[in-house]
Amino acid sequence: MMMQRKTHDVSCGVFRWDDRPGRHPRLNSLRWDDRPGRHPRAFTLIELVIVIGIIAILASLTVAITSSLMTRSDIDRTQNTLTLLDQALVNWEQSAKRTITIGMQGDPYPNSIYDIDENAPNYIAGADSTHLLRRVLYMISRTNTASDILTKVDSKFIRKIPTAQVVDGEVDYDIIDAWDNPIRVLFPGAPDTNAITANSGNPPQNPDGTIKTQSEIKYGYCVGAKICFFSAGPDGKLGDLHLGDNPLPNTPQVQADINAAADNIYSYPLSRDRS
């Protein structure tokens, strides 16, 4: 015969009675605040402050970790873009069996000709200028295999230029980093020959035999006469390493310049030798 379970409501809770032999009343549900003589206890002010403090700490840690992960992701995506640009450049150089040249036509010799003429109309020289990268991309894109590599750049990192601003010998777009700032390109100096140094006052020389440029002094020296692509990094500021200053001036402005350049991202490590 099936035993029936009985329930009885009492002032201190609900008991469920089991009629099976040897069994005793079993508490089904008993809340502490239902017991006779007990009342709900509220949080004290100190307890509330502690709980709120813990929640605030956990929230700030979550935000910091999330922000750090997002920044790391942006850096990785920008580095990947720089790597693709470097691969396209190397491919072009292998096909052409030479590097891209830059300089002023007719200097230092009357018949000197360069791929990128720094005297060209509407051209702004220096690594700070976006015109330089546009001209490098124009050169690279004329080789099919190198152009194919450029197509692998994420479309989010390509920004079209208004038609009115497009210049002959340049592409009609900028390649940008994860923070919407244009990628720059740093050229090594010209080879240091007697003919060149005779006309330029014997400028300082890099270990690879090239003349140190003003852009290199600001952002780092190219290694092995190799072109370098770089980004201003998360802060969007190119900064200035002041590599030409020895000893380095101990001023707030110089320190701010160096700090701004500290998060720059490069397609390969540059030299920062101050000697």
URMO-V937013 format. One record per residue. N is the residue number from 0. D_FIRST is the distance of its C-alpha to the first C-alpha in whole Angstrom. Layout:
BEGIN
<<N & D_FIRST> <N & D_FIRST>>
END
This chain:
BEGIN
<<0 & 0> <1 & 4> <2 & 6> <3 & 9> <4 & 13> <5 & 16> <6 & 19> <7 & 22> <8 & 26> <9 & 28> <10 & 32> <11 & 32> <12 & 29> <13 & 26> <14 & 23> <15 & 19> <16 & 17> <17 & 14> <18 & 12> <19 & 11> <20 & 13> <21 & 16> <22 & 17> <23 & 19> <24 & 20> <25 & 21> <26 & 24> <27 & 24> <28 & 28> <29 & 30> <30 & 34> <31 & 37> <32 & 39> <33 & 36> <34 & 36> <35 & 38> <36 & 42> <37 & 42> <38 & 44> <39 & 44> <40 & 47> <41 & 49> <42 & 51> <43 & 55> <44 & 58> <45 & 58> <46 & 55> <47 & 56> <48 & 59> <49 & 58> <50 & 55> <51 & 57> <52 & 60> <53 & 57> <54 & 56> <55 & 60> <56 & 61> <57 & 58> <58 & 59> <59 & 63> <60 & 62> <61 & 60> <62 & 63> <63 & 66> <64 & 64> <65 & 63> <66 & 67> <67 & 68> <68 & 66> <69 & 68> <70 & 71> <71 & 70> <72 & 69> <73 & 72> <74 & 75> <75 & 73> <76 & 74> <77 & 77> <78 & 78> <79 & 77> <80 & 79> <81 & 82> <82 & 81> <83 & 82> <84 & 85> <85 & 86> <86 & 85> <87 & 87> <88 & 90> <89 & 90> <90 & 90> <91 & 93> <92 & 95> <93 & 94> <94 & 95> <95 & 98> <96 & 99> <97 & 100> <98 & 98> <99 & 98> <100 & 102> <101 & 102> <102 & 106> <103 & 108> <104 & 110> <105 & 114> <106 & 113> <107 & 114> <108 & 116> <109 & 117> <110 & 115> <111 & 112> <112 & 109> <113 & 106> <114 & 102> <115 & 102> <116 & 105> <117 & 105> <118 & 108> <119 & 106> <120 & 106> <121 & 103> <122 & 101> <123 & 100> <124 & 101> <125 & 98> <126 & 95> <127 & 94> <128 & 95> <129 & 92> <130 & 95> <131 & 95> <132 & 92> <133 & 92> <134 & 96> <135 & 94> <136 & 91> <137 & 94> <138 & 95> <139 & 92> <140 & 91> <141 & 94> <142 & 92> <143 & 90> <144 & 88> <145 & 88> <146 & 87> <147 & 84> <148 & 83> <149 & 83> <150 & 81> <151 & 78> <152 & 79> <153 & 76> <154 & 77> <155 & 76> <156 & 79> <157 & 81> <158 & 83> <159 & 86> <160 & 89> <161 & 91> <162 & 93> <163 & 96> <164 & 95> <165 & 95> <166 & 98> <167 & 100> <168 & 99> <169 & 96> <170 & 92> <171 & 91> <172 & 88> <173 & 87> <174 & 84> <175 & 82> <176 & 80> <177 & 76> <178 & 78> <179 & 80> <180 & 83> <181 & 86> <182 & 86> <183 & 89> <184 & 91> <185 & 93> <186 & 96> <187 & 98> <188 & 102> <189 & 105> <190 & 106> <191 & 108> <192 & 112> <193 & 115> <194 & 116> <195 & 113> <196 & 113> <197 & 117> <198 & 116> <199 & 113> <200 & 115> <201 & 113> <202 & 109> <203 & 107> <204 & 105> <205 & 102> <206 & 101> <207 & 100> <208 & 104> <209 & 103> <210 & 105> <211 & 102> <212 & 102> <213 & 101> <214 & 97> <215 & 97> <216 & 98> <217 & 95> <218 & 92> <219 & 93> <220 & 95> <221 & 94> <222 & 94> <223 & 96> <224 & 98> <225 & 94> <226 & 93> <227 & 90> <228 & 88> <229 & 86> <230 & 84> <231 & 84> <232 & 81> <233 & 78> <234 & 81> <235 & 83> <236 & 86> <237 & 88> <238 & 90> <239 & 93> <240 & 93> <241 & 97> <242 & 97> <243 & 101> <244 & 101> <245 & 102> <246 & 101> <247 & 98> <248 & 99> <249 & 97> <250 & 96> <251 & 93> <252 & 94> <253 & 95> <254 & 91> <255 & 90> <256 & 91> <257 & 90> <258 & 86> <259 & 86> <260 & 87> <261 & 85> <262 & 82> <263 & 84> <264 & 82> <265 & 85> <266 & 84> <267 & 86> <268 & 86> <269 & 90> <270 & 92> <271 & 93> <272 & 96> <273 & 98> <274 & 101>>
END
